[in-house]
Amino acid sequence: MAAKPLDETARGVYIISATPFTEAGDIDFDSTDRLVDFYLDGRVDGIVILGVMGEAPKLSAAESLEFAERVLKHVNGRVQVVVGVSSAGNLNLKRLTDKVMTLGAAGVMVSPMAGLKTDEQIETYIAGAIRDLGLQVPIVLQDYPQLTAVHMSASLLNRLFAHHPSLKMLKHEDVPGLRKLAKVRAAEAKGERRRISILVGNSGMFLPQELGRGADGAMTGVAYPEMLVGVCEKFFAGDVEGAADLYDAYLPIVRYENQPGIGLAVRKEILRRRGVIGTAALRAPGAALDADDHKELDGLIARLERRLGDLAQPLRRLRSAG
């Protein structure tokens, strides 16, 4: 069963999935099933596969399709699945897109090819990708200049979304990016183009502030998806302070996960400790945690558990009084 196609109303948490591997480097499909169940139990609104966190560049075309097919089959339409299809070649991009859309994906995520420098180059590339994918394919446009070195201004993003109706969502990952997000939303408020969905990445490092600037939720891959869901639910319910308090409890470990070089290894280790995946292995080449990293992680997890206990105390007192 396929979920409905992605559109501009998308909201909430679209978790970026890891790709589990065995110690030998093969895809661990049993862990993949558990990981999907873990995300669904966390009440996410969508799952994004074959992104940066999914180590997509390390997979062959056949492996990418096999992994996507396994995830889509296990999700079975319960939430929307978005597939990262970015490629240096449009033919490869189209082949994977055609296959995953047939399998029930709700849309695909595309990032501008690395090396594009001018607005004209970027607009030409995006227009060509949309043409080759087909106008009926819903697209998430990923704005991640830290990885691609492609810088898209707010004015350029506004033009792209105004000219291309199949662009449904902006994955906003520029840093600093709060003013840019606000400018994109301001264009909608002025009636310059339709409203789009904006989900934010960067490990949720600025999530409360980004929600305050008009983001519709998060699209990132922290190992505690329940935090993202809880923060978004509280914020959208009007409990802005409660959302910030919950976020603050997780912030030290979210920051630790966000370390360049070993961040993905940290996330996978937390997922392993939570019983979700069998190993924390990254496909080579990839970092591994050392003894000091594990010790620091022990302390951060223990601290998080204490903070969550502190946050629960007022609720326990209210229940006791009732």
C-alpha positions as CSV (number, residue, x, y, z in Angstrom):
1,M,0.0,0.0,0.0
2,A,1.4,3.4,-0.9
3,A,1.0,6.6,1.2
4,K,-0.4,9.7,-0.4
5,P,2.1,11.7,-2.6
6,L,4.1,14.4,-0.8
7,D,2.6,17.9,-1.0
8,E,3.0,21.4,0.4
9,T,1.0,20.5,3.5
10,A,3.6,18.1,4.9
11,R,4.3,18.8,8.6
12,G,5.9,17.2,11.6
13,V,8.9,14.9,11.7
14,Y,10.3,13.2,8.7
15,I,13.2,11.2,10.2
16,I,16.3,10.6,8.2
17,S,17.1,6.9,8.4
18,A,20.4,5.3,8.9
19,T,21.3,2.3,6.7
20,P,22.2,-0.6,9.1
21,F,25.3,-2.7,8.1
22,T,26.8,-5.9,9.5
23,E,30.4,-5.9,10.7
24,A,31.3,-7.3,7.3
25,G,29.8,-4.3,5.6
26,D,26.7,-5.9,4.1
27,I,23.2,-4.3,4.5
28,D,21.6,-5.7,7.6
29,F,18.0,-6.2,6.6
30,D,16.8,-7.6,9.9
31,S,18.0,-4.4,11.6
32,T,16.4,-2.4,8.8
33,D,13.0,-3.8,9.8
34,R,13.6,-3.1,13.5
35,L,14.7,0.5,12.6
36,V,11.6,1.1,10.6
37,D,9.5,-0.2,13.5
38,F,11.4,2.0,15.9
39,Y,10.7,5.1,13.8
40,L,7.0,4.2,13.5
41,D,6.7,3.6,17.2
42,G,8.2,7.0,17.7
43,R,5.2,8.5,15.8
44,V,7.2,10.1,13.0
45,D,5.2,11.5,10.1
46,G,7.6,10.3,7.5
47,I,10.9,8.4,6.8
48,V,13.6,9.6,4.5
49,I,16.0,7.0,3.2
50,L,19.3,7.1,1.2
51,G,20.3,10.5,2.4
52,V,23.6,11.6,3.8
53,M,23.0,9.7,7.1
54,G,22.0,6.7,5.1
55,E,25.6,6.6,3.6
56,A,23.9,6.5,0.1
57,P,27.1,7.3,-1.8
58,K,28.6,4.0,-0.5
59,L,25.8,1.9,-1.9
60,S,25.6,0.5,-5.4
61,A,22.6,1.2,-7.5
62,A,21.3,-2.3,-6.9
63,E,21.8,-2.0,-3.1
64,S,20.0,1.4,-3.1
65,L,17.0,-0.1,-4.8
66,E,17.0,-3.2,-2.6
67,F,17.1,-1.2,0.5
68,A,14.4,1.2,-0.7
69,E,12.2,-1.8,-1.6
70,R,12.7,-3.4,1.8
71,V,11.8,-0.2,3.7
72,L,8.8,0.6,1.5
73,K,7.4,-2.9,1.9
74,H,7.8,-2.8,5.7
75,V,6.3,0.6,6.0
76,N,3.4,-0.5,3.9
77,G,1.9,3.0,3.5
78,R,1.7,3.8,7.2
79,V,3.7,7.0,6.7
80,Q,5.2,8.7,3.7
81,V,8.6,7.6,2.6
82,V,10.9,10.0,0.7
83,V,13.9,8.6,-1.1
84,G,17.1,10.6,-1.6
85,V,18.0,10.2,-5.3
86,S,20.7,12.9,-5.8
87,S,23.3,11.9,-8.4
88,A,25.9,13.5,-10.6
89,G,24.1,12.1,-13.6
90,N,20.4,12.8,-14.4
91,L,20.0,9.3,-15.9
92,N,20.9,7.6,-12.6
93,L,18.7,10.1,-10.8
94,K,15.7,9.2,-13.1
95,R,16.2,5.5,-13.0
96,L,16.1,5.3,-9.2
97,T,13.2,7.8,-9.0
98,D,11.1,5.8,-11.5
99,K,11.7,2.6,-9.6
100,V,11.0,3.9,-6.0
101,M,7.9,5.8,-7.1
102,T,6.5,2.6,-8.6
103,L,7.2,0.9,-5.3
104,G,5.2,3.5,-3.4
105,A,7.5,6.3,-2.4
106,A,5.7,9.6,-1.6
107,G,8.4,11.7,-3.3
108,V,12.1,12.1,-3.8
109,M,14.8,14.4,-2.4
110,V,17.2,16.2,-4.8
111,S,20.2,18.4,-4.0
112,P,21.9,20.6,-6.5
113,M,25.0,19.0,-8.0
114,A,28.2,20.1,-6.3
115,G,30.2,22.7,-8.1
116,L,27.3,24.9,-9.3
117,K,28.3,28.6,-8.6
118,T,25.8,31.0,-10.2
119,D,22.1,31.3,-9.9
120,E,21.8,30.6,-13.6
121,Q,23.7,27.4,-13.2
122,I,21.6,26.3,-10.3
123,E,18.3,27.2,-12.0
124,T,19.3,25.3,-15.2
125,Y,20.3,22.2,-13.2
126,I,17.1,22.1,-11.2
127,A,14.9,22.7,-14.2
128,G,16.7,19.9,-16.0
129,A,16.3,17.5,-13.1
130,I,12.6,18.3,-12.9
131,R,12.2,17.8,-16.6
132,D,13.9,14.4,-16.6
133,L,12.1,13.1,-13.5
134,G,8.7,14.1,-14.8
135,L,6.4,16.9,-13.6
136,Q,4.3,14.4,-11.7
137,V,7.1,13.5,-9.2
138,P,6.9,15.4,-5.9
139,I,10.3,16.7,-5.0
140,V,12.0,17.8,-1.8
141,L,14.7,20.4,-2.6
142,Q,17.6,20.0,-0.3
143,D,19.5,23.2,0.6
144,Y,22.7,21.9,2.3
145,P,25.6,24.2,1.3
146,Q,27.9,22.8,4.0
147,L,28.0,19.6,2.0
148,T,27.5,20.7,-1.6
149,A,29.2,24.1,-1.5
150,V,26.1,25.3,-3.6
151,H,24.7,28.5,-2.1
152,M,21.0,29.3,-2.8
153,S,19.8,32.6,-1.7
154,A,16.3,33.2,-0.4
155,S,15.4,35.0,-3.6
156,L,16.7,32.1,-5.7
157,L,14.7,29.6,-3.6
158,N,11.6,31.8,-4.0
159,R,12.0,31.8,-7.8
160,L,12.5,28.1,-8.0
161,F,9.4,27.3,-5.9
162,A,7.4,29.9,-7.9
163,H,8.4,28.4,-11.3
164,H,8.3,24.7,-10.5
165,P,5.0,23.3,-9.0
166,S,6.5,19.8,-8.5
167,L,8.9,21.3,-5.8
168,K,6.8,20.6,-2.7
169,M,9.2,21.0,0.2
170,L,12.3,22.8,1.1
171,K,14.8,20.9,3.3
172,H,16.4,23.8,5.0
173,E,20.0,23.2,6.2
174,D,21.9,26.4,5.6
175,V,23.8,27.8,8.6
176,P,23.3,30.5,9.7
177,G,19.9,30.1,8.2
178,L,17.2,31.7,10.5
179,R,17.0,34.9,8.5
180,K,16.9,33.0,5.2
181,L,14.0,30.9,6.5
182,A,12.2,34.0,7.5
183,K,12.7,35.6,4.1
184,V,11.3,32.5,2.3
185,R,8.2,32.6,4.5
186,A,7.9,36.4,4.0
187,A,7.5,35.9,0.2
188,E,4.5,33.7,0.9
189,A,3.0,36.2,3.3
190,K,3.3,38.8,0.5
191,G,1.4,36.5,-1.9
192,E,4.4,36.2,-4.2
193,R,4.0,32.4,-4.5
194,R,2.2,29.5,-3.0
195,R,3.0,28.3,0.5
196,I,5.5,25.4,0.6
197,S,6.4,22.9,3.3
198,I,9.7,23.7,5.1
199,L,11.4,21.0,7.2
200,V,14.8,21.7,8.9
201,G,17.9,19.6,9.2
202,N,21.3,20.2,10.8
203,S,20.6,17.6,13.6
204,G,17.8,19.8,14.9
205,M,20.5,22.1,16.4
206,F,18.2,25.2,16.0
207,L,14.8,23.5,16.0
208,P,13.0,25.7,18.5
209,Q,14.1,28.9,16.8
210,E,13.4,27.5,13.3
211,L,9.9,26.5,14.4
212,G,9.5,30.1,15.6
213,R,10.5,31.4,12.2
214,G,7.9,29.3,10.4
215,A,9.3,25.8,9.9
216,D,6.8,23.0,9.6
217,G,8.9,20.5,11.4
218,A,12.1,18.6,11.2
219,M,13.8,16.4,8.7
220,T,16.9,15.1,10.4
221,G,18.3,11.9,11.8
222,V,19.0,12.2,15.5
223,A,19.0,8.9,17.5
224,Y,16.1,10.1,19.7
225,P,13.3,10.8,17.2
226,E,10.8,11.0,20.1
227,M,12.5,14.3,21.0
228,L,11.8,15.8,17.6
229,V,8.2,14.6,17.7
230,G,7.6,15.8,21.2
231,V,9.1,19.3,20.6
232,C,7.1,19.8,17.4
233,E,3.9,18.6,19.0
234,K,4.3,20.9,22.0
235,F,5.2,23.8,19.8
236,F,2.3,23.4,17.4
237,A,-0.1,23.0,20.4
238,G,1.0,26.4,21.7
239,D,3.3,25.1,24.5
240,V,6.4,27.0,23.3
241,E,8.1,26.9,26.7
242,G,7.4,23.2,27.1
243,A,8.8,22.5,23.7
244,A,12.0,24.4,24.6
245,D,12.3,22.6,28.0
246,L,12.1,19.2,26.3
247,Y,14.6,20.2,23.7
248,D,17.0,21.5,26.3
249,A,17.0,18.1,28.0
250,Y,18.3,16.5,24.8
251,L,20.6,19.3,23.6
252,P,23.9,18.0,25.0
253,I,23.5,14.7,23.3
254,V,22.1,16.2,20.1
255,R,25.2,18.4,20.0
256,Y,27.5,15.4,20.6
257,E,25.8,13.6,17.8
258,N,26.5,16.5,15.5
259,Q,30.3,16.3,15.6
260,P,31.9,16.4,12.2
261,G,33.7,13.1,11.4
262,I,32.2,10.9,14.0
263,G,28.6,12.1,14.3
264,L,27.1,9.2,12.3
265,A,29.1,6.7,14.4
266,V,27.7,8.3,17.5
267,R,24.2,8.0,16.2
268,K,24.6,4.4,15.2
269,E,26.1,3.5,18.5
270,I,23.1,5.1,20.3
271,L,20.7,3.1,18.1
272,R,22.7,0.0,18.8
273,R,22.5,0.6,22.6
274,R,18.7,1.2,22.2
275,G,18.4,-2.3,20.8
276,V,17.4,-1.0,17.3
277,I,20.3,-2.1,15.1
278,G,22.7,-5.0,15.5
279,T,25.9,-3.1,15.0
280,A,27.1,0.5,14.9
281,A,29.2,-0.3,11.9
282,L,29.6,2.3,9.1
283,R,30.5,1.1,5.7
284,A,34.2,1.7,5.0
285,P,35.7,4.2,5.0
286,G,34.0,5.3,8.2
287,A,34.8,6.4,11.7
288,A,34.5,4.3,14.8
289,L,34.3,5.4,18.4
290,D,37.2,5.0,20.8
291,A,37.1,4.3,24.5
292,D,37.0,8.0,25.4
293,D,34.0,8.5,23.1
294,H,32.1,5.6,24.7
295,K,32.8,7.0,28.2
296,E,31.5,10.4,27.2
297,L,28.5,8.9,25.6
298,D,27.8,6.9,28.8
299,G,27.8,10.2,30.8
300,L,25.6,12.0,28.3
301,I,23.0,9.2,28.2
302,A,22.9,9.0,32.0
303,R,22.5,12.8,32.2
304,L,19.6,12.7,29.7
305,E,17.8,10.1,31.7
306,R,18.2,12.2,34.8
307,R,16.9,15.3,33.0
308,L,13.9,13.4,31.6
309,G,13.1,12.2,35.1
310,D,13.2,15.8,36.4
311,L,10.8,16.9,33.6
312,A,8.4,14.1,34.5
313,Q,8.3,15.1,38.2
314,P,5.6,17.9,37.9
315,L,3.4,15.5,35.9
316,R,3.8,12.8,38.5
317,R,2.8,15.3,41.3
318,L,-0.3,16.4,39.3
319,R,-1.3,12.7,38.9
320,S,-0.8,12.1,42.6
321,A,-2.9,15.1,43.5
322,G,-5.7,14.0,41.2
